[in-house]
Amino acid sequence: MKRAPTADILWLFICSRIALLLVTYFAYTLLNGPRPPQYIAPPVSLLAAAMSWKRWDAVHYVEIAQFGYRSPFDSAFFPLFPLLITILAHLVGNHGYLFFGMLISNLALLGSLFTLYQLASEALGDQVSRRTLLYLCIFPTAFFFFAAYNESLFLLLVTGCFLAMRRRRWWLAGLLGMLASLTRSPGILLVLPFLWEAWAARNSLGLLPERSEWRSFILRILPVVLIPLGTAIYCLYCWHLFHSPFSFAAVQYRWSHRTVWPWVGIWKALVELFWLQPAGSLFSVHLVLDLSATLGFIVLAVLGWRRLRFSYTLWMAALLLLYLVEPSINQPDSLISNQRFVLEMFPGFMTLAALACEHPRLHQAITLIFPPLLATLTIIFIQGFWMV
């Protein structure tokens, strides 16, 4: 196992956090509050600036941590992340829910950088792995790793699960997969790469392994039952609270999610962008962001087919299929939130890094385009405008 460059990873993590803090300070200072008639203005409240990160889903996670699940609509937000916030907040007297949510999110990102480095370095080498981490941290929607969202925690558990599978520590992989399925609903999809990795780890190269090899294979796949167990536990909890074990799925109509063929959401987004929406409108910009993220990671999944292990491609394909068959079909932006969901598709960042190492101009383009977009979208988020 290659040793991770700890100093470099910490430097990347700290610099990216400082950059987001600076964006927060300047955005809050320059864009919030009434304009004073004179040049002397009151000092900025750091607490108020920090509270500007309590937006959108972060509000739900913080309130669930503080007050529990009060409505069936709350069940759309899976429990592990708010539970961790509650535990930490209780240790200091039921205070600082937003702070601890952001702390968990950032520490989980740091852990993800180490696990992802191991996965990427094994697959594609040191240079690719370093660029993988860089692109993840400067991706235009990477500010969700800073906010009190569960994206960082989910990424840590997923990459940890994959790393455990690569080390053939099957029970650890199953446990991490269970925690992932308690963090986000797509966590249950880890069953697919788990089964493939367990099968790929067999000693026999034949299509019909011997009986002893079958017994060994069965022992390897036993921990896979832990992964859907996380979802089952949450189903029981929803049944207890709201008398509906699948309330987290039933309430998706609130966000206009409908089950359709995978191409329907993309086609509707294209029609909206090039036919129905006025050029430069709010929805047209969101459509460009979500379409670019969706189509871009579909391309990366295809290009990564021969570069990465099949389990990585299987994970990306399963996530893409899930998000494509459940678009927000009744909204102008049918691919809403896909710009955030692609953060979970870590193999796509590995493939992008590999391509950028082969094509230096691609690397230059990424480093020129991603940071300004990240700063812009961060400002939009903390200003409370629609940014999902």
Disulfide bonds with the S-S distance in Angstrom:
none
